[in-house]
């Protein structure tokens, strides 16, 4: 039901965002019970099976990337509403036209780094902005405001091009984050959106969950650390 709704052009606004969040929860549950995966995939319509499989494989890579001690405290972030779907897609396409980096790679980075710009605040390494730039990297490749979606997306495309994109996307993505699991996850999410651009509509609705010893905690729009 969720996969069909995400691909239905008549579903939009709050309804589409809700479907995206339900999709995220369903994928999370399948990650918790990997033995369910094959039977669930077999029961899905063929047109959505590859997208679901690719998303699950990407999530598995992110689990590898984020393996480590569970944070002791909630992050010093503020959670904001993302820019509208079409607005962000326009920024990705603008960056693609200027730098040759396919829009779906930029969307994948935006998704993984800050859930399409929902997270405002520093990473544990000191990166900032919706595309998570280290200050020195932004000084070299950024233009404008590091916290602005448009400027950050174009900055990411500019940096990826300098690092080898689009000819060698794996090399460029590795330069963005020196982790093969990170590269694998981005490539998988990007492949899903390349094959099925409507999948981006679902990803846009994914929320911010933060790991704690008691399980993931939802940080909703408007949340800020007190």
Protein Blocks (a to p, Z undefined) as FASTA:
>chain_A
ZZmmmmmmkbgcjllmmmmmmmmmmmmmmmmmmmlmmmmmmmpcfklmmmmmmmmmmmmm
mmmmmgccddfbdcdddddddddfklmmmmmmmmmmmnopafklmmmmmmmmnonolagc
ddfkopacjkopafklmmmmggcjfklmklmmmmmmmmmmmnopaklmmlmmmmmpgcfk
lmmmmmmmmmmmmmmmmlmmmmmmpccddddfkbpadddehiacZZ
